[in-house]
Amino acid sequence: MKELSILRAKLFQIVLFWLCSLSASAQIPSVMDYQIMATNPKTGQVLANKELLVKIELRLNSENGEVIWSKEEALTSSKSGICTMSLDFANVDWTLGSYYVKAFIDGEPIGASQIKSVPFALMADGINGVITKNNLIGTWTATQVEKDYKTYYTFVLEANGNFVYTFSDGTNVEECKGTWKINNLGFISFNASGPYKIGKFVMFSVYDKEDKSLYLGGNDDFLGDGLALKKSK
């Protein structure tokens, strides 16, 4: 069985390097670089230029806990025996407990290590007040009542980045469509097309984890004074 020694550590310690560069859109990156050095467990010889099937799992509260996230990739080690895998943890809720990274090579477990700290940018995705992209996907509805007049609103946010927004007085229905995305600070941008809503609208969001409600505001041209929505599915 092949075994992996981890760079700058003894035996199976796992080294995780956070990417530091910000994207052009100023979003804080959610990607980690995971690096390993492959060696022969009997001779200690570096396994240079070898094809390896590497699997990484993120486990909750212990190295044998529930698998929260995983990725498997065929990698070829460098002439120095080094393999690098990019791990995107954008949709992980970091507030559930402690996390352990467990590694496998060719189907065999080769060790685990606890993640000691998580950058605030990722932690914020799971705290009260900020919602993750994964939790936003679905249908959100709201009803506003003014005296005897009711207005019904529906947002359908799709995983592929498309959205449909409709509002109705019970008789007439108006609709706009387009694309959406959210950054790590909870700002949602909608690129909408008519007939009444055209252009880019950026809204701030406030999420209440207790009652699962979402407030959108900050752009009077899109939602008037703002809107409190509930997820229907």
Secondary structure, 3 states (H helix, E strand, C coil): CCEEECCCCCCCCCCEEECCCCCCCCCCCCEEEEEEEEECCCCCCECCCCEEEEEEEEEECCCCCCEEEEEEEEEECCCCCEEEEEEECCCCCCCCCCEEEEEEECCEEEEEEECCCCCHHHHHHHCCECCCHHHHCEEEEEEEEECCEEEEEEEEECCCCEEEEEEECCCCEEEEEEEEEECCCCEEEEEEECCCCCEEEEEEEEEECCCCEEEEECCHHHHCCCEEEEECC
